[in-house]
Amino acid sequence: MSNPRNFRGIEHIGLTVPDHDEAVRFFTRVFGAEVLYSLTDKRRDPLPGAQLAPKNGLDAERAITAVSMLRLQNGPNLEIFEIDQPRGTGETNIAALGISHFSLTVEDIDAAARAFAAEGGRLLEGPYGLTDQEEGPGNRGHFGRTPWGLLIEFEAFGSPMRYDHPGTDGRWLPQPNQEEDA
């Protein structure tokens, strides 16, 4: 049996995008992400799929033309990939198999939505009050699509959530950002 204490939490989420530089600009402008490093970019040689296929499953005939690790404020990092021959449409939704979206906890959902739209994101209907176990004063959500179609959810939690028995640990939420001393 696995030791659950061996697993600490999500360190990063990998995203394949049609334009690496556009995606990095979007995440830095909207979410204040910081570029930590780039393993390759369009000025350097691509990372060949033939070498990576056994390690990460990249098709052998493809290559990674750009990849960077971005740090979000308080939560998982984002690894942004551009592949020379990507597959798929880029449009994600919660009916598709696999990871359909990720959610960011925000302090001000209206400000987050405005910043998202100002950089070319397309907002869906909202913000809306969260329901059922997530319901409470100030608990709101809003979905939007990045310019390349990735579904991202914003959630604000002004009230505690309720949990089904036997859930006792509660849901992990990022801590509020600390204001830096001036």
Residue frames as qw, qx, qy, qz and C-alpha x, y, z in Angstrom:
[[0.000, 0.889, 0.459, 0.000, 0.00, 0.00, 0.00],
 [0.377, 0.576, -0.018, 0.725, 1.24, 3.48, -0.89],
 [0.366, -0.446, -0.433, 0.693, 2.21, 5.93, 1.82],
 [0.159, 0.863, 0.412, 0.246, -0.07, 8.97, 1.25],
 [0.338, -0.887, 0.039, 0.313, 2.30, 11.18, 3.25],
 [0.619, -0.115, 0.443, 0.639, 4.89, 10.60, 0.53],
 [0.278, 0.571, 0.493, 0.595, 2.88, 12.84, -1.81],
 [0.227, -0.311, -0.282, 0.879, 3.25, 16.54, -0.97],
 [0.327, 0.742, 0.341, -0.475, 1.08, 18.20, -3.60],
 [0.660, 0.655, 0.269, 0.251, 1.12, 19.56, -7.14],
 [0.488, -0.458, 0.173, 0.723, 4.48, 21.19, -8.02],
 [0.105, 0.379, -0.347, -0.851, 3.68, 22.17, -11.60],
 [0.667, 0.509, 0.494, -0.228, 1.11, 21.86, -14.36],
 [0.325, -0.181, 0.605, 0.704, 2.34, 21.37, -17.94],
 [0.481, 0.700, 0.330, -0.411, 0.52, 23.24, -20.69],
 [0.463, 0.078, 0.582, 0.664, 1.11, 22.87, -24.42],
 [0.216, 0.778, 0.227, -0.545, 0.26, 26.09, -26.25],
 [0.702, 0.617, 0.272, 0.231, 0.36, 27.18, -29.91],
 [0.364, 0.740, -0.162, 0.542, 2.65, 30.16, -29.19],
 [0.678, -0.275, -0.445, 0.516, 5.04, 29.96, -26.22],
 [0.258, 0.079, -0.138, 0.953, 5.92, 33.67, -26.16],
 [0.374, -0.433, -0.290, -0.767, 2.26, 34.75, -26.33],
 [0.733, -0.467, -0.489, -0.073, 1.35, 32.38, -23.48],
 [0.578, -0.179, -0.375, 0.703, 4.25, 33.56, -21.30],
 [0.005, 0.238, 0.016, 0.971, 3.23, 37.19, -21.88],
 [0.548, -0.471, -0.417, -0.551, -0.39, 36.33, -21.04],
 [0.748, -0.430, -0.475, 0.173, 0.46, 34.55, -17.77],
 [0.463, -0.082, -0.274, 0.839, 2.92, 37.24, -16.66],
 [0.105, -0.275, -0.113, -0.949, 0.54, 40.11, -17.42],
 [0.612, -0.445, -0.386, -0.528, -2.69, 38.57, -16.11],
 [0.843, -0.448, -0.297, 0.000, -1.45, 36.50, -13.16],
 [0.211, -0.885, 0.393, -0.130, 1.86, 38.16, -12.31],
 [0.979, -0.058, 0.090, 0.172, 3.70, 34.92, -13.09],
 [0.139, -0.833, 0.487, 0.222, 7.50, 35.04, -13.07],
 [0.854, 0.415, -0.315, 0.006, 9.63, 33.20, -15.64],
 [0.718, -0.605, 0.333, 0.091, 12.05, 31.05, -13.65],
 [0.293, -0.445, 0.709, 0.461, 13.94, 29.50, -16.57],
 [0.770, 0.487, -0.096, -0.400, 13.65, 28.28, -20.15],
 [0.778, -0.196, 0.562, 0.202, 15.04, 24.89, -21.16],
 [0.405, 0.111, 0.557, 0.716, 14.98, 25.97, -24.79],
 [0.291, 0.705, 0.243, -0.599, 13.49, 28.73, -26.88],
 [0.720, 0.650, 0.242, -0.013, 13.14, 29.56, -30.56],
 [0.184, 0.888, -0.420, -0.037, 16.72, 30.93, -30.72],
 [0.290, -0.477, 0.829, -0.035, 18.20, 27.58, -29.63],
 [0.319, 0.092, -0.887, -0.322, 17.96, 24.05, -30.93],
 [0.751, -0.285, -0.094, -0.588, 14.68, 22.29, -30.20],
 [0.415, -0.316, 0.815, -0.252, 14.51, 19.35, -27.81],
 [0.436, 0.175, -0.726, -0.502, 14.00, 16.29, -30.07],
 [0.824, -0.169, 0.082, -0.535, 11.11, 13.94, -29.48],
 [0.838, 0.216, -0.500, 0.032, 13.26, 10.92, -30.35],
 [0.337, 0.276, -0.671, 0.600, 15.32, 11.57, -27.21],
 [0.314, -0.199, 0.417, -0.830, 12.38, 12.57, -25.01],
 [0.710, -0.100, -0.444, -0.537, 9.82, 9.95, -26.03],
 [0.654, -0.118, -0.726, 0.175, 11.01, 7.27, -23.57],
 [0.231, -0.041, -0.542, 0.807, 11.09, 9.83, -20.72],
 [0.224, 0.281, 0.365, -0.859, 7.93, 11.89, -21.17],
 [0.484, 0.453, 0.743, -0.089, 5.91, 10.32, -24.00],
 [0.270, 0.696, -0.169, -0.644, 6.47, 13.06, -26.60],
 [0.875, 0.444, 0.193, -0.030, 5.95, 11.60, -30.08],
 [0.708, -0.261, 0.345, 0.559, 9.36, 10.72, -31.54],
 [0.462, 0.458, 0.423, 0.630, 8.74, 12.72, -34.74],
 [0.102, -0.939, -0.212, -0.252, 7.95, 15.94, -32.87],
 [0.536, 0.120, -0.343, 0.762, 10.17, 18.39, -30.98],
 [0.277, -0.832, -0.363, 0.316, 9.82, 20.93, -28.18],
 [0.449, 0.609, 0.101, 0.646, 10.64, 24.30, -29.72],
 [0.039, -0.528, 0.312, -0.789, 10.24, 26.29, -26.51],
 [0.661, -0.496, -0.563, 0.011, 9.64, 25.44, -22.85],
 [0.068, 0.482, -0.380, 0.787, 9.69, 27.65, -19.77],
 [0.431, -0.442, -0.732, 0.286, 8.84, 27.23, -16.10],
 [0.130, -0.578, -0.040, -0.804, 6.72, 30.00, -14.61],
 [0.235, -0.198, -0.755, 0.580, 6.07, 30.64, -10.94],
 [0.297, -0.693, -0.430, -0.496, 2.60, 31.64, -9.85],
 [0.236, -0.685, 0.286, -0.627, 2.18, 33.59, -6.65],
 [0.408, -0.305, 0.714, -0.480, 1.08, 30.85, -4.28],
 [0.877, 0.187, 0.314, -0.312, 0.48, 27.44, -5.78],
 [0.836, 0.076, 0.438, 0.321, 1.75, 25.18, -8.54],
 [0.118, -0.511, 0.444, 0.727, 4.21, 26.37, -11.17],
 [0.746, 0.577, 0.203, -0.263, 3.25, 26.34, -14.86],
 [0.447, -0.292, 0.648, 0.544, 5.48, 24.65, -17.44],
 [0.537, 0.691, 0.082, -0.477, 4.70, 26.13, -20.85],
 [0.561, -0.092, 0.705, 0.424, 5.51, 24.01, -23.93],
 [0.562, 0.623, -0.143, -0.525, 5.44, 24.85, -27.62],
 [0.696, -0.030, 0.691, 0.191, 5.65, 21.76, -29.85],
 [0.024, -0.329, 0.542, 0.773, 6.62, 21.95, -33.53],
 [0.367, -0.123, -0.713, -0.585, 3.62, 19.87, -34.66],
 [0.312, -0.027, 0.663, -0.680, 0.96, 20.11, -31.93],
 [0.200, -0.294, -0.875, -0.329, -2.18, 18.00, -32.02],
 [0.118, -0.594, -0.711, 0.357, -5.69, 18.88, -30.95],
 [0.100, 0.787, 0.399, 0.460, -7.77, 22.00, -31.10],
 [0.227, 0.224, -0.358, 0.878, -6.67, 23.72, -27.90],
 [0.515, -0.398, -0.058, -0.757, -10.30, 24.16, -26.80],
 [0.215, -0.021, -0.918, 0.331, -10.80, 22.39, -23.49],
 [0.555, -0.385, -0.074, -0.734, -14.05, 21.80, -21.66],
 [0.410, -0.345, 0.715, -0.449, -15.16, 19.80, -18.65],
 [0.909, 0.169, 0.156, -0.347, -16.78, 17.10, -20.82],
 [0.648, 0.569, -0.506, 0.027, -13.43, 16.02, -22.31],
 [0.924, -0.282, -0.162, 0.202, -11.37, 13.23, -20.79],
 [0.639, 0.166, -0.196, 0.725, -8.21, 14.30, -19.00],
 [0.240, -0.450, -0.304, 0.805, -7.40, 17.61, -17.39],
 [0.222, 0.738, 0.560, 0.303, -10.05, 20.06, -18.55],
 [0.004, 0.873, 0.000, 0.488, -9.04, 23.21, -16.66],
 [0.519, -0.152, -0.550, 0.636, -7.31, 24.56, -13.62],
 [0.262, -0.876, -0.358, -0.190, -8.60, 26.98, -11.03],
 [0.378, 0.276, -0.328, 0.821, -6.92, 29.98, -9.45],
 [0.339, -0.719, -0.531, 0.292, -7.99, 31.29, -6.07],
 [0.248, 0.489, 0.082, 0.832, -8.30, 35.09, -6.23],
 [0.123, -0.296, -0.508, 0.799, -8.92, 37.87, -3.74],
 [0.343, 0.519, 0.137, -0.771, -11.07, 39.99, -6.11],
 [0.566, 0.267, 0.754, 0.200, -12.87, 37.97, -8.79],
 [0.386, 0.877, 0.267, -0.108, -14.11, 41.05, -10.66],
 [0.046, -0.859, 0.422, 0.287, -10.58, 42.48, -10.93],
 [0.493, -0.226, 0.797, 0.267, -9.25, 39.07, -12.04],
 [0.558, 0.551, 0.616, 0.072, -11.90, 38.86, -14.77],
 [0.244, 0.951, -0.001, -0.193, -11.12, 42.39, -16.00],
 [0.222, -0.693, 0.615, 0.305, -7.37, 41.66, -16.17],
 [0.574, 0.064, 0.796, 0.181, -8.03, 38.37, -17.98],
 [0.496, 0.737, 0.459, 0.013, -10.26, 40.04, -20.59],
 [0.049, 0.940, -0.180, -0.286, -7.89, 43.00, -21.04],
 [0.233, -0.545, 0.735, 0.329, -5.16, 40.60, -22.23],
 [0.439, 0.265, -0.653, -0.557, -7.38, 38.82, -24.75],
 [0.074, 0.089, 0.969, -0.216, -9.04, 36.19, -22.55],
 [0.428, -0.267, -0.483, -0.716, -12.69, 35.39, -23.31],
 [0.255, -0.091, 0.699, -0.662, -14.91, 35.31, -20.23],
 [0.260, -0.350, -0.858, -0.271, -17.84, 32.94, -19.95],
 [0.412, -0.694, -0.307, -0.505, -21.00, 33.84, -18.01],
 [0.665, -0.433, -0.442, 0.417, -20.35, 35.07, -14.50],
 [0.123, 0.219, -0.893, 0.374, -19.25, 35.65, -11.93],
 [0.688, -0.352, -0.446, -0.451, -21.74, 33.39, -10.24],
 [0.538, -0.545, 0.472, -0.438, -22.35, 32.26, -6.68],
 [0.253, 0.239, -0.938, 0.009, -20.88, 28.87, -5.86],
 [0.751, -0.249, -0.182, -0.584, -23.41, 26.23, -4.86],
 [0.906, -0.190, -0.378, -0.025, -23.92, 23.25, -2.57],
 [0.786, -0.426, -0.180, 0.410, -20.88, 22.51, -0.35],
 [0.486, 0.125, 0.046, 0.864, -19.01, 25.52, -1.83],
 [0.105, -0.773, -0.386, -0.493, -21.90, 27.92, -1.18],
 [0.474, -0.585, -0.369, 0.545, -21.47, 30.84, 1.21],
 [0.079, 0.979, 0.095, -0.163, -21.30, 34.64, 1.34],
 [0.041, -0.837, 0.459, 0.295, -18.49, 35.80, -0.96],
 [0.549, -0.143, 0.783, 0.256, -17.94, 32.37, -2.56],
 [0.582, 0.699, 0.046, -0.412, -18.00, 33.05, -6.31],
 [0.648, -0.091, 0.616, 0.438, -16.63, 31.54, -9.50],
 [0.468, 0.778, -0.068, -0.413, -15.97, 32.62, -13.08],
 [0.779, 0.034, 0.504, 0.371, -14.61, 30.67, -16.06],
 [0.319, 0.838, -0.188, -0.400, -12.73, 32.09, -19.02],
 [0.903, 0.256, 0.209, 0.276, -10.75, 30.90, -22.03],
 [0.389, -0.552, 0.321, 0.664, -7.22, 32.02, -22.80],
 [0.390, 0.636, -0.282, -0.603, -6.60, 33.38, -26.32],
 [0.267, 0.321, -0.862, -0.286, -5.59, 29.83, -27.37],
 [0.693, -0.184, -0.494, -0.491, -8.66, 28.13, -25.80],
 [0.399, -0.016, -0.813, 0.423, -7.48, 26.82, -22.40],
 [0.496, -0.683, -0.375, -0.383, -10.26, 26.87, -19.82],
 [0.319, 0.124, -0.577, 0.741, -9.28, 28.58, -16.54],
 [0.432, -0.718, -0.519, -0.169, -11.53, 29.06, -13.51],
 [0.081, 0.406, -0.401, 0.817, -11.27, 31.85, -10.96],
 [0.569, -0.563, -0.597, -0.065, -12.67, 31.23, -7.49],
 [0.038, -0.489, 0.380, -0.784, -13.03, 33.55, -4.52],
 [0.587, -0.385, -0.708, 0.075, -13.81, 32.10, -1.10],
 [0.146, -0.552, 0.225, -0.789, -15.17, 34.54, 1.44],
 [0.744, -0.361, 0.258, -0.499, -16.75, 31.79, 3.56],
 [0.301, -0.323, 0.897, -0.012, -15.75, 28.30, 4.68],
 [0.593, 0.106, -0.614, -0.510, -16.96, 25.28, 2.71],
 [0.790, -0.238, 0.400, -0.399, -18.85, 22.25, 4.00],
 [0.205, 0.412, -0.870, -0.175, -17.43, 18.76, 3.56],
 [0.860, -0.100, -0.325, -0.382, -19.07, 15.37, 3.18],
 [0.677, -0.496, 0.521, -0.160, -18.44, 12.78, 5.86],
 [0.737, -0.553, -0.161, 0.353, -15.78, 11.41, 6.38],
 [0.496, 0.564, -0.030, 0.660, -13.86, 14.35, 4.83],
 [0.514, -0.783, -0.242, 0.254, -12.21, 16.15, 7.71],
 [0.589, -0.188, 0.124, 0.776, -9.00, 17.69, 6.35],
 [0.212, 0.852, 0.167, -0.449, -10.73, 20.21, 4.15],
 [0.698, 0.638, 0.172, 0.277, -9.76, 21.45, 0.76],
 [0.563, -0.292, 0.071, 0.770, -6.29, 22.97, 0.29],
 [0.257, 0.925, 0.247, 0.132, -6.46, 26.63, -0.64],
 [0.538, 0.355, -0.163, 0.747, -3.57, 29.00, -1.33],
 [0.350, -0.602, -0.398, 0.598, -2.90, 31.40, 1.50],
 [0.200, 0.964, 0.169, -0.035, -3.55, 35.10, 0.88],
 [0.622, 0.463, -0.117, 0.620, -0.60, 36.93, -0.67],
 [0.497, -0.637, -0.247, 0.535, 1.39, 38.86, 1.90],
 [0.233, 0.962, 0.029, 0.143, 1.87, 42.55, 1.26],
 [0.718, 0.143, -0.203, 0.650, 5.53, 43.46, 0.98],
 [0.350, -0.757, -0.215, 0.508, 6.80, 46.09, 3.39],
 [0.416, 0.869, 0.105, 0.247, 7.40, 49.41, 1.66]]
